[in-house]
Amino acid sequence: MSGERLSGKVAVVTGAASGIGAAIARRYAQEGARVVLADINEEMGKAVAKEINDAGGKAEFILTNMRDRAQVKQLADTAFETYGKIDILTNSVGIMFSKPFLECTDEDWWEVMDTNVLTHIYAMWEIIPYMEKQGKGSIVNVSSKLGSPRPNDREAFYTFASAALTMVSRSAQMDTAKEGIRINVLAPGVTRTKWTENDERAKKFADPAAVPMGRFAEPEEIANAALFLASDEASYVSGLCMEVDGGHVGGEHVTAQD
Ligand SMILES: NC(=O)c1ccc[n+]([C@@H]2O[C@H](COP(=O)([O-])OP(=O)(O)OC[C@H]3O[C@@H](n4cnc5c(N)ncnc54)[C@H](O)[C@@H]3O)[C@@H](O)[C@H]2O)c1
């Protein structure tokens, strides 16, 4: 699929070196956006940018630790100074984290909250001022279906971070909507990335048979939803948490049984 739904747009995609973020970067480029990929994984990030450029798209990779506010500012400044605008910001940085609640530590808390929530906040803090200057901008933050009221066991911190990200995003859009900025949340169900392929626990609890559609999402299916939210087609959509989960719609989650 390719088209012009993002023709002329400049998009910053964080967490773009793999999984959902990489699929989103590819999809935006297919629709004509110039994509600035940011990630802490230089090798994979550069490979995704090269793949996009080789396919005729426009992409560059900027090595960025999104937990470091100074580096995030550098990313925002470089993208704006190079291209003169930032139309779209999509944040897909995150780590999976699974541990029995009583074994979780302070360090675990900050690891999950810093990576899964604060990175998105830093990106919004540094890029929204540029969007305000333009009078327009669209932000998509990738959270998780587990931020909904039905969490999994052993994922208290991950679940909390997902819910926190959703609510921070929905609240932030109330402060920026009049400046022409839309902020939406994408909440995927289990998606086939390196996490679901390699993680033993994921293999145990993530049962495709428990999904009404009987299968996990492909990253490209999540990217298609991001594309809609990022594009002008969603011009009156803001503060939405869009669940893309194969039909769970608040239904039962699978629980981990060793
Ligand atoms: N895969 C799933 O089943 C699933 C389901 C629901 C939600 N999600 C969410 O989607 C997002 C992406 O998940 P994924 O499956 O694509 O994972 P992934 O590990 O493939 O991608 C995450 C990316 O974030 C990058 N990253 C991590 N810390 C960083 C940092 N400090 N600075 C810059 N980059 C950093 C990683 O290098 C990686 O490229 C996560 O927030 C995850 O919680 C995933």
The ligand as a Tripos MOL2 file, in Angstrom:
@<TRIPOS>MOLECULE
LIG
   44    48     1     0     0
SMALL
NO_CHARGES

@<TRIPOS>ATOM
      1 N1          4.3260   -5.8960   21.0270 N.am      1 LIG1
      2 C1          3.2080   -5.9020   21.7080 C.2       1 LIG1
      3 O1          2.5480   -6.9360   21.8700 O.2       1 LIG1
      4 C2          2.6820   -4.6140   22.2990 C.ar      1 LIG1
      5 C3          1.3490   -4.5930   22.7300 C.ar      1 LIG1
      6 C4          0.8390   -3.4340   23.2830 C.ar      1 LIG1
      7 C5          1.6520   -2.3150   23.3980 C.ar      1 LIG1
      8 N2          2.9410   -2.3450   22.9670 N.ar      1 LIG1
      9 C6          3.7300   -1.1260   23.1440 C.3       1 LIG1
     10 O2          4.2180   -0.6920   21.8970 O.3       1 LIG1
     11 C7          5.4680   -0.0400   22.0820 C.3       1 LIG1
     12 C8          6.4770   -0.6610   21.1400 C.3       1 LIG1
     13 O3          6.5710   -2.0230   21.4440 O.3       1 LIG1
     14 P1          7.2860   -3.0590   20.4570 P.3       1 LIG1
     15 O4          6.6440   -4.3640   20.6520 O.co2     1 LIG1
     16 O5          7.3590   -2.4620   19.1100 O.co2     1 LIG1
     17 O6          8.7180   -3.1210   21.1690 O.3       1 LIG1
     18 P2         10.1750   -3.0560   20.5510 P.3       1 LIG1
     19 O7         11.0950   -3.4210   21.6480 O.co2     1 LIG1
     20 O8         10.2460   -3.7840   19.2600 O.co2     1 LIG1
     21 O9         10.3480   -1.4790   20.2320 O.3       1 LIG1
     22 C9         10.6040   -0.5450   21.2270 C.3       1 LIG1
     23 C10        11.7020    0.3740   20.7400 C.3       1 LIG1
     24 O10        11.9530    1.3600   21.7520 O.3       1 LIG1
     25 C11        13.3480    1.5690   21.7860 C.3       1 LIG1
     26 N3         13.7480    2.1560   23.0670 N.ar      1 LIG1
     27 C12        13.6740    1.6000   24.3100 C.ar      1 LIG1
     28 N4         14.1580    2.4550   25.2190 N.ar      1 LIG1
     29 C13        14.5390    3.5740   24.5470 C.ar      1 LIG1
     30 C14        15.1040    4.8060   24.9250 C.ar      1 LIG1
     31 N5         15.3990    5.0770   26.2080 N.pl3     1 LIG1
     32 N6         15.3550    5.7470   23.9850 N.ar      1 LIG1
     33 C15        15.0850    5.4890   22.6810 C.ar      1 LIG1
     34 N7         14.5470    4.3250   22.2460 N.ar      1 LIG1
     35 C16        14.2780    3.3830   23.1700 C.ar      1 LIG1
     36 C17        13.9510    0.1940   21.5690 C.3       1 LIG1
     37 O11        15.3210    0.2710   21.1800 O.3       1 LIG1
     38 C18        13.0370   -0.3680   20.4910 C.3       1 LIG1
     39 O12        13.5260   -0.0820   19.1950 O.3       1 LIG1
     40 C19         5.8450   -0.2110   23.5570 C.3       1 LIG1
     41 O13         5.5340    0.9710   24.2480 O.3       1 LIG1
     42 C20         4.9540   -1.3370   24.0050 C.3       1 LIG1
     43 O14         4.6280   -1.2170   25.3740 O.3       1 LIG1
     44 C21         3.4720   -3.4690   22.4170 C.ar      1 LIG1
@<TRIPOS>BOND
     1     1     2 1
     2     2     3 2
     3     2     4 1
     4     4     5 ar
     5     4    44 ar
     6     5     6 ar
     7     6     7 ar
     8     7     8 ar
     9     8     9 1
    10     8    44 ar
    11     9    10 1
    12     9    42 1
    13    10    11 1
    14    11    12 1
    15    11    40 1
    16    12    13 1
    17    13    14 1
    18    14    15 2
    19    14    16 1
    20    14    17 1
    21    17    18 1
    22    18    19 2
    23    18    20 1
    24    18    21 1
    25    21    22 1
    26    22    23 1
    27    23    24 1
    28    23    38 1
    29    24    25 1
    30    25    26 1
    31    25    36 1
    32    26    27 ar
    33    26    35 ar
    34    27    28 ar
    35    28    29 ar
    36    29    30 ar
    37    29    35 ar
    38    30    31 1
    39    30    32 ar
    40    32    33 ar
    41    33    34 ar
    42    34    35 ar
    43    36    37 1
    44    36    38 1
    45    38    39 1
    46    40    41 1
    47    40    42 1
    48    42    43 1
@<TRIPOS>SUBSTRUCTURE
     1 LIG1         1 GROUP 0 **** ****
